[in-house]
Every structure is written in structure tokens, then in C-alpha cells.
Amino acid sequence: MPSSSTGGGRMQGPSTFDKWKMGAMLGGSVGLIMGFIFGGFNIIRYGAGPNGPMRTLGQYMLGSGATFGFFMSIGSIIRTEGNSPLITEAYARARRPPMVVPRRYTRRPEDTGKED
């Protein structure tokens, strides 16, 4: 029976490139939908112009999809880059409750309120 090439049968998560592709596809599809809505509204409101309705709507959709897909892919890469143990430790340190240290206060004789 051939051995598993995944290192003992352990599952691995998606690579950074896979996450980049997923962010680009998700952002592109959301951008296409938003371009369709915004472009359709502008065509209804202001008219299609010299390019015609289909080309104008396509320009809105492609421009919006490319822009949003680009930024979503960058955001997904930035989000996955924080796997450093140093960053994880700093995050855990920032999230723990504050340490309360009792104040060492000694009363001076003039603070007692007694007047001689």
C-alpha cells in the first residue's frame, strides 16, 4: 500500500495562493453584482450614452469587479500573514486582563489627621 504524501495523513489548510485566489474570486463576484446594480441605475437615470446600454453596463461591471477583487485579494493575503509566533504572543498578551498590583502606601505622621 503506498504511503500518504501529506505527512502522516494530517490535513493542511489552504495555501496563501489559494486564499489569494479565493479573495479575488469573492471580491470579483461581489464587485460584478455591485457594478450591475450601480451601472443599471445610472443607465436608467442618465441614459446609455454613445456606447449603448450593454457596453456601458459591462464597463461598470468589469471596472467594479476588478477593483473590488483586487482589494479583496490583498486583504485576504494581509489577513493570512499574521501566523508568526511573535505576533500571536503579542495578541494574546494584549487580550489578557490587566494585572492589578496593590499600591504600597505608608502613612506619614502628618497624614493621620492628628494635630499636636
MIVOBA-702113 format. One line per field, with one value per atom (N, C-alpha, C): residue number from 0; residue in three letters; x, y, z. Coordinates in nm, 3 decimals, decimal comma. Example, Ala and Ser with C-alpha at 12.3 -4.5 7.8 and 13.67 -1.06 7.14 Angstrom:
! residues 2
n = [0 0 0 1 1 1]
res = [ALA ALA ALA SER SER SER]
u = [1,319 1,230 1,320 1,285 1,367 1,290]
v = [-0,569 -0,450 -0,330 -0,225 -0,106 0,003]
w = [0,780 0,780 0,780 0,708 0,714 0,787]
END
This chain:
! residues 116
n = [0 0 0 1 1 1 2 2 2 3 3 3 4 4 4 5 5 5 6 6 6 7 7 7 8 8 8 9 9 9 10 10 10 11 11 11 12 12 12 13 13 13 14 14 14 15 15 15 16 16 16 17 17 17 18 18 18 19 19 19 20 20 20 21 21 21 22 22 22 23 23 23 24 24 24 25 25 25 26 26 26 27 27 27 28 28 28 29 29 29 30 30 30 31 31 31 32 32 32 33 33 33 34 34 34 35 35 35 36 36 36 37 37 37 38 38 38 39 39 39 40 40 40 41 41 41 42 42 42 43 43 43 44 44 44 45 45 45 46 46 46 47 47 47 48 48 48 49 49 49 50 50 50 51 51 51 52 52 52 53 53 53 54 54 54 55 55 55 56 56 56 57 57 57 58 58 58 59 59 59 60 60 60 61 61 61 62 62 62 63 63 63 64 64 64 65 65 65 66 66 66 67 67 67 68 68 68 69 69 69 70 70 70 71 71 71 72 72 72 73 73 73 74 74 74 75 75 75 76 76 76 77 77 77 78 78 78 79 79 79 80 80 80 81 81 81 82 82 82 83 83 83 84 84 84 85 85 85 86 86 86 87 87 87 88 88 88 89 89 89 90 90 90 91 91 91 92 92 92 93 93 93 94 94 94 95 95 95 96 96 96 97 97 97 98 98 98 99 99 99 100 100 100 101 101 101 102 102 102 103 103 103 104 104 104 105 105 105 106 106 106 107 107 107 108 108 108 109 109 109 110 110 110 111 111 111 112 112 112 113 113 113 114 114 114 115 115 115]
res = [MET MET MET PRO PRO PRO SER SER SER SER SER SER SER SER SER THR THR THR GLY GLY GLY GLY GLY GLY GLY GLY GLY ARG ARG ARG MET MET MET GLN GLN GLN GLY GLY GLY PRO PRO PRO SER SER SER THR THR THR PHE PHE PHE ASP ASP ASP LYS LYS LYS TRP TRP TRP LYS LYS LYS MET MET MET GLY GLY GLY ALA ALA ALA MET MET MET LEU LEU LEU GLY GLY GLY GLY GLY GLY SER SER SER VAL VAL VAL GLY GLY GLY LEU LEU LEU ILE ILE ILE MET MET MET GLY GLY GLY PHE PHE PHE ILE ILE ILE PHE PHE PHE GLY GLY GLY GLY GLY GLY PHE PHE PHE ASN ASN ASN ILE ILE ILE ILE ILE ILE ARG ARG ARG TYR TYR TYR GLY GLY GLY ALA ALA ALA GLY GLY GLY PRO PRO PRO ASN ASN ASN GLY GLY GLY PRO PRO PRO MET MET MET ARG ARG ARG THR THR THR LEU LEU LEU GLY GLY GLY GLN GLN GLN TYR TYR TYR MET MET MET LEU LEU LEU GLY GLY GLY SER SER SER GLY GLY GLY ALA ALA ALA THR THR THR PHE PHE PHE GLY GLY GLY PHE PHE PHE PHE PHE PHE MET MET MET SER SER SER ILE ILE ILE GLY GLY GLY SER SER SER ILE ILE ILE ILE ILE ILE ARG ARG ARG THR THR THR GLU GLU GLU GLY GLY GLY ASN ASN ASN SER SER SER PRO PRO PRO LEU LEU LEU ILE ILE ILE THR THR THR GLU GLU GLU ALA ALA ALA TYR TYR TYR ALA ALA ALA ARG ARG ARG ALA ALA ALA ARG ARG ARG ARG ARG ARG PRO PRO PRO PRO PRO PRO MET MET MET VAL VAL VAL VAL VAL VAL PRO PRO PRO ARG ARG ARG ARG ARG ARG TYR TYR TYR THR THR THR ARG ARG ARG ARG ARG ARG PRO PRO PRO GLU GLU GLU ASP ASP ASP THR THR THR GLY GLY GLY LYS LYS LYS GLU GLU GLU ASP ASP ASP]
u = [0,084 0,000 0,089 0,068 0,154 0,130 0,239 0,228 0,169 0,110 0,049 0,157 0,142 0,242 0,210 0,104 0,067 0,127 0,224 0,291 0,215 0,187 0,121 -0,029 -0,087 -0,232 -0,291 -0,207 -0,258 -0,317 -0,425 -0,487 -0,415 -0,398 -0,337 -0,440 -0,429 -0,518 -0,479 -0,558 -0,526 -0,399 -0,326 -0,203 -0,238 -0,135 -0,156 -0,207 -0,156 -0,202 -0,350 -0,390 -0,531 -0,619 -0,573 -0,651 -0,656 -0,547 -0,546 -0,647 -0,649 -0,745 -0,888 -0,911 -1,045 -1,090 -1,001 -1,034 -1,062 -0,983 -1,003 -1,136 -1,169 -1,296 -1,416 -1,407 -1,517 -1,534 -1,424 -1,432 -1,477 -1,431 -1,473 -1,621 -1,675 -1,818 -1,903 -1,861 -1,935 -1,925 -1,806 -1,790 -1,874 -1,885 -1,970 -2,116 -2,162 -2,301 -2,324 -2,229 -2,243 -2,234 -2,147 -2,139 -2,267 -2,330 -2,458 -2,565 -2,571 -2,673 -2,647 -2,523 -2,490 -2,498 -2,444 -2,449 -2,591 -2,673 -2,812 -2,887 -2,861 -2,927 -2,883 -2,754 -2,706 -2,756 -2,768 -2,821 -2,967 -3,044 -3,184 -3,195 -3,108 -3,117 -3,064 -2,946 -2,882 -2,879 -2,917 -2,912 -2,782 -2,779 -2,665 -2,549 -2,572 -2,464 -2,434 -2,322 -2,292 -2,252 -2,214 -2,169 -2,283 -2,401 -2,513 -2,523 -2,639 -2,661 -2,575 -2,555 -2,481 -2,333 -2,274 -2,132 -2,110 -2,200 -2,189 -2,204 -2,302 -2,322 -2,202 -2,146 -2,028 -1,907 -1,892 -1,781 -1,796 -1,917 -1,941 -1,910 -1,958 -1,941 -1,794 -1,723 -1,583 -1,495 -1,521 -1,442 -1,463 -1,587 -1,618 -1,566 -1,584 -1,538 -1,387 -1,315 -1,169 -1,116 -1,174 -1,127 -1,153 -1,275 -1,309 -1,237 -1,222 -1,147 -1,002 -0,941 -0,801 -0,783 -0,867 -0,853 -0,891 -0,986 -1,023 -0,912 -0,844 -0,733 -0,617 -0,588 -0,483 -0,521 -0,647 -0,692 -0,685 -0,713 -0,706 -0,562 -0,467 -0,327 -0,277 -0,314 -0,272 -0,327 -0,448 -0,509 -0,439 -0,385 -0,319 -0,172 -0,115 0,027 0,058 -0,039 -0,016 0,004 0,071 0,090 0,221 0,287 0,414 0,388 0,470 0,450 0,468 0,550 0,570 0,443 0,376 0,252 0,142 0,137 0,036 0,055 0,179 0,205 0,168 0,199 0,165 0,014 -0,059 -0,204 -0,262 -0,208 -0,257 -0,226 -0,110 -0,073 -0,164 -0,204 -0,291 -0,434 -0,476 -0,614 -0,636 -0,529 -0,549 -0,589 -0,653 -0,697 -0,577 -0,593 -0,480 -0,441 -0,315 -0,264 -0,273 -0,343 -0,361 -0,258 -0,176 -0,072 -0,114 -0,114 -0,155 -0,054 -0,108 -0,025 0,038 0,164 0,235 0,235 0,159 0,143 0,167 0,260 0,284 0,239 0,170 0,119 0,229 0,233 0,324 0,252 0,322 0,256 0,169 0,206 0,124 -0,003 -0,014 -0,134 -0,239 -0,212 -0,307 -0,421 -0,406 -0,513 -0,506 -0,412 -0,397 -0,317 -0,366 -0,294 -0,234 -0,108 -0,038 -0,057]
v = [-0,117 0,000 0,124 0,220 0,338 0,429 0,493 0,582 0,717 0,782 0,912 1,017 1,106 1,211 1,337 1,335 1,455 1,458 1,374 1,381 1,314 1,186 1,115 1,130 1,173 1,183 1,308 1,403 1,527 1,615 1,681 1,774 1,907 1,970 2,102 2,201 2,323 2,428 2,479 2,567 2,622 2,707 2,708 2,787 2,935 3,017 3,162 3,194 3,122 3,147 3,108 2,997 2,958 3,062 3,118 3,222 3,349 3,379 3,494 3,477 3,357 3,329 3,338 3,283 3,287 3,431 3,514 3,655 3,728 3,699 3,764 3,722 3,594 3,548 3,604 3,603 3,656 3,805 3,879 4,023 4,055 3,976 3,999 3,976 3,871 3,844 3,950 3,992 4,098 4,228 4,256 4,377 4,373 4,256 4,246 4,275 4,223 4,246 4,394 4,454 4,596 4,682 4,644 4,715 4,703 4,584 4,566 4,657 4,662 4,745 4,893 4,937 5,078 5,119 5,034 5,066 5,067 4,972 4,971 5,094 5,135 5,255 5,378 5,388 5,504 5,504 5,386 5,381 5,424 5,380 5,421 5,571 5,621 5,761 5,858 5,830 5,924 5,878 5,755 5,705 5,630 5,556 5,469 5,543 5,654 5,727 5,669 5,707 5,665 5,517 5,453 5,313 5,213 5,255 5,161 5,104 5,046 5,002 4,882 4,786 4,666 4,695 4,773 4,805 4,894 4,988 5,074 4,992 4,903 4,818 4,726 4,673 4,589 4,664 4,789 4,869 4,892 4,923 4,940 4,810 4,700 4,572 4,530 4,540 4,498 4,590 4,719 4,812 4,789 4,772 4,749 4,613 4,510 4,375 4,367 4,429 4,426 4,502 4,617 4,698 4,626 4,580 4,517 4,383 4,310 4,183 4,204 4,309 4,340 4,369 4,455 4,491 4,376 4,294 4,180 4,075 4,057 3,960 4,009 4,138 4,193 4,178 4,205 4,192 4,049 3,953 3,814 3,770 3,824 3,791 3,858 3,982 4,051 3,978 3,930 3,861 3,729 3,662 3,533 3,547 3,664 3,680 3,684 3,687 3,701 3,570 3,472 3,343 3,333 3,443 3,444 3,419 3,338 3,317 3,445 3,535 3,661 3,746 3,749 3,825 3,758 3,626 3,554 3,579 3,580 3,607 3,750 3,845 3,985 4,004 3,936 3,945 3,886 3,771 3,709 3,796 3,860 3,949 4,070 4,121 4,238 4,204 4,081 4,041 3,994 3,970 3,921 4,036 4,004 4,111 4,181 4,306 4,379 4,322 4,330 4,281 4,395 4,370 4,472 4,450 4,550 4,543 4,632 4,580 4,664 4,777 4,891 5,008 5,002 5,026 5,029 5,172 5,192 5,327 5,324 5,401 5,413 5,550 5,551 5,679 5,755 5,878 5,967 6,020 6,056 6,108 6,230 6,316 6,435 6,402 6,279 6,239 6,177 6,155 6,086 6,175 6,304 6,394 6,437 6,389 6,428 6,556 6,645 6,770 6,771 6,809 6,814 6,945]
w = [0,000 0,000 0,000 -0,091 -0,097 0,024 0,065 0,181 0,138 0,235 0,210 0,196 0,100 0,079 0,157 0,237 0,311 0,450 0,479 0,607 0,719 0,706 0,814 0,815 0,706 0,699 0,761 0,799 0,857 0,748 0,782 0,689 0,695 0,581 0,576 0,525 0,573 0,529 0,391 0,335 0,204 0,210 0,100 0,094 0,079 0,087 0,072 -0,068 -0,168 -0,305 -0,320 -0,256 -0,262 -0,196 -0,084 -0,016 -0,101 -0,171 -0,261 -0,373 -0,433 -0,540 -0,489 -0,367 -0,311 -0,286 -0,234 -0,211 -0,341 -0,445 -0,574 -0,637 -0,627 -0,686 -0,609 -0,477 -0,397 -0,421 -0,418 -0,442 -0,584 -0,681 -0,818 -0,839 -0,776 -0,793 -0,722 -0,603 -0,534 -0,614 -0,668 -0,749 -0,876 -0,938 -1,057 -1,024 -0,914 -0,874 -0,843 -0,771 -0,739 -0,865 -0,959 -1,086 -1,167 -1,162 -1,231 -1,172 -1,039 -0,974 -1,001 -0,977 -0,995 -1,142 -1,231 -1,373 -1,427 -1,386 -1,430 -1,383 -1,259 -1,207 -1,285 -1,316 -1,392 -1,536 -1,596 -1,732 -1,733 -1,635 -1,627 -1,600 -1,514 -1,473 -1,579 -1,637 -1,728 -1,873 -1,901 -2,038 -2,063 -2,171 -2,200 -2,262 -2,329 -2,394 -2,530 -2,590 -2,727 -2,738 -2,629 -2,635 -2,632 -2,599 -2,589 -2,448 -2,416 -2,278 -2,237 -2,328 -2,289 -2,265 -2,351 -2,334 -2,211 -2,188 -2,070 -1,943 -1,939 -1,822 -1,801 -1,910 -1,899 -1,845 -1,885 -1,833 -1,683 -1,639 -1,496 -1,420 -1,474 -1,404 -1,399 -1,512 -1,513 -1,428 -1,433 -1,352 -1,204 -1,165 -1,025 -0,979 -1,060 -1,024 -1,012 -1,105 -1,099 -0,978 -0,950 -0,837 -0,705 -0,685 -0,558 -0,544 -0,652 -0,647 -0,612 -0,664 -0,633 -0,484 -0,431 -0,290 -0,198 -0,237 -0,154 -0,153 -0,264 -0,267 -0,182 -0,185 -0,099 0,047 0,079 0,217 0,268 0,182 0,227 0,250 0,174 0,196 0,324 0,346 0,469 0,590 0,581 0,694 0,725 0,626 0,650 0,686 0,678 0,706 0,855 0,942 1,085 1,157 1,099 1,163 1,239 1,261 1,333 1,482 1,550 1,693 1,773 1,726 1,796 1,794 1,678 1,667 1,748 1,745 1,824 1,972 2,019 2,161 2,198 2,111 2,138 2,142 2,055 2,056 2,184 2,226 2,349 2,470 2,469 2,579 2,584 2,469 2,466 2,507 2,490 2,520 2,662 2,738 2,873 2,965 3,078 3,167 3,231 3,269 3,327 3,463 3,491 3,618 3,719 3,830 3,931 4,040 4,062 4,164 4,280 4,404 4,516 4,538 4,573 4,594 4,732 4,736 4,865 4,914 5,017 5,068 5,218 5,262 5,406 5,450 5,559 5,609 5,681 5,649 5,720 5,842 5,942 6,063 6,037 5,943 5,920 5,842 5,784 5,712 5,804 5,926 6,014 6,057 6,048 6,087 6,232 6,304 6,443 6,450 6,529 6,545 6,684 6,690 6,819 6,888]
END
